[in-house]
Amino acid sequence: ELRGVVALDGPSGTGKSSAARRLAATLGARYLDTGAMYRAVTLAVLRAGVDPTDAERVAEVARTARLEQGDDPERSTTAVDGVDVGAEIRGPEVTLAVSPVSAVPEVRELLVARQREIIAAALERAGGIVVEGRDIGTVVVPDAGLKVYLTADAQARAQRRTRQDHASGRASTVDATLADVRRRDTYDSTRAVSPLRPAEDAVELDTTALDLAGVLAALVDLVERRG
Ligand code: C5P
């Protein structure tokens, strides 16, 4: 068992990212946002003018693009070819194209290997690492010391995402976001490789009625109980 690793999985809009980042800061741990890595590959695909559903060409972009992912919880940075893309990877173009890109087996192989390297490096220092994604407990670190699977009803998740969009200056409506949340849920949980699902030994945490402080408190409690 890897005691220094907290694996946080679940669909979008469950409060996962904010809570993961805050949990890492609270524990003095590193923080790895694996969704940002799939989003960065997707941005590189779009910039190269490649069709996101063309698996062969998508895999080629993933092999050749220079991707960097930081693991500082206070300032999680993502760069493509040396340029920070933190804002751009959250935009609607990337969000629309990220599911087919992340369903390409070779993309997953490359990124999972990279994620394991970042995790191994973090474990050499004190403090451990909080890793957030869709397949962390099932594929990336199946021996993580604590696995949490966050859920929330679709309406609550759409409302959270819409608030985040507005806070970042992106126009969106709850209805459009709800449609996007449902589309990605279906795509991510029915894909052939590493579909989104809870690990058998994951603790499920329903965040529908919780705010960020509530989610964080529940996670800290789970970490403490694991000792
Ligand atoms: O977490 P975030 O919404 O940024 O993830 C974006 C997309 O990246 C997800 O909808 C999913 O398709 C993909 N993803 C994945 N595996 C992960 C993390 C994200 O397939 N571990």
Boltz pocket constraint, residues with backbone or C-beta under 6 A from the ligand:
constraints:
  - pocket:
      binder: B
      contacts: [[A, 12], [A, 34], [A, 35], [A, 36], [A, 38], [A, 39], [A, 98], [A, 99], [A, 102], [A, 103], [A, 132], [A, 133], [A, 134], [A, 135], [A, 136], [A, 184], [A, 188], [A, 194]]
      max_distance: 6.0
